[in-house]
Amino acid sequence: MRARVSLREPSPDLAAAKAHLQDEGWCVIEDVLSKPEAAHALERLWAAAEESNRRGVDTHMPFLDPNAANVRVFNLLDIDALFRDLIRRPLALDFVRAVLGDGFLISNFTANIARPGSGSMSLHSDQGVVVPEPWCEPWSINIIWCLTDVRFDNGATLFIPGSHRVTRVAELAPDPATRLQPFEASAGSFIAMEGRMWHTSGRNITKSEDRALLFGYYSRDFLRPQVNWNAALSADVQSGLDPEMRRLLGLDAAANTSTGAELLSADVGAVRGA
Ligand SMILES: O=C(O)CCC(=O)C(=O)O
């Protein structure tokens, strides 16, 4: 098991990182994007923030963040093809599959730029946001793209080690906030974080350094994604998507069929075997 693997290593042990993700609920893959690629994505993210404001979707969400130093960008997939490419990067999907298997959908893709002076949001797990307790199995995962270096002092995401084993809120006590640790990583990395991990945004206590993260959120295909992509993606964007991307977004007519199909074939097999 390895918590961190760099793609620059002569033979990166991705299996060891997946094992860490499966057991400990997280891992970091470094050097997935080059520094210029991460810087370019950051430029496009700022352009997306402007476009979001132009469309009338505010980038400050008072119900999420204590002040406007957190810049939130929603609907990245509608705004820029660069984000439509990132959300389906084969390496990212490989880590998603390691936790969710083949039957998953893209649930959301958003950004949070924590600028100097930003504060923490509420402690939560992302699976808890979409499924009521008990949380007995991993049904969602985040692939968190780091577009800047991420450290404790510039507002790294804080997580509670082992909290992906918590099945009910009551099990979090006592003093969960005292057990928070930062996810630190360099620009161009991604952090894979199982959906049941309890976490929050850190405070950016630097004078002048932004922390920019993209949150690619995926969930099992029997769960309704956080975003209704049929409504959120323009006709123009939808018409340019290939069949695989339509499938990942759950855009086609058939929905929630894979689990039932497995059960049905198991039943038929049992009858045949009788
Ligand atoms: O920005 C962060 O570090 C965490 C954000 C988060 O957890 C969320 O938006 O749900």
The ligand as an SDF file (V2000), in Angstrom:
LIG
                    3D

 10  9  0  0  0  0  0  0  0  0999 V2000
  -12.5340   23.0320   -0.9020 O   0  0  0  0  0  0  0  0  0  0  0  0
  -12.3330   22.1040   -0.1340 C   0  0  0  0  0  0  0  0  0  0  0  0
  -11.2350   21.8760    0.3700 O   0  0  0  0  0  0  0  0  0  0  0  0
  -13.4520   21.1700    0.2240 C   0  0  0  0  0  0  0  0  0  0  0  0
  -14.7100   21.4720   -0.5220 C   0  0  0  0  0  0  0  0  0  0  0  0
  -15.8100   20.5370   -0.1880 C   0  0  0  0  0  0  0  0  0  0  0  0
  -15.6680   19.6300    0.5770 O   0  0  0  0  0  0  0  0  0  0  0  0
  -17.1170   20.7200   -0.8120 C   0  0  0  0  0  0  0  0  0  0  0  0
  -17.3330   21.6750   -1.5450 O   0  0  0  0  0  0  0  0  0  0  0  0
  -18.0020   19.8660   -0.5510 O   0  0  0  0  0  0  0  0  0  0  0  0
  1  2  2  0
  2  3  1  0
  2  4  1  0
  4  5  1  0
  5  6  1  0
  6  7  2  0
  6  8  1  0
  8  9  2  0
  8 10  1  0
M  END
$$$$
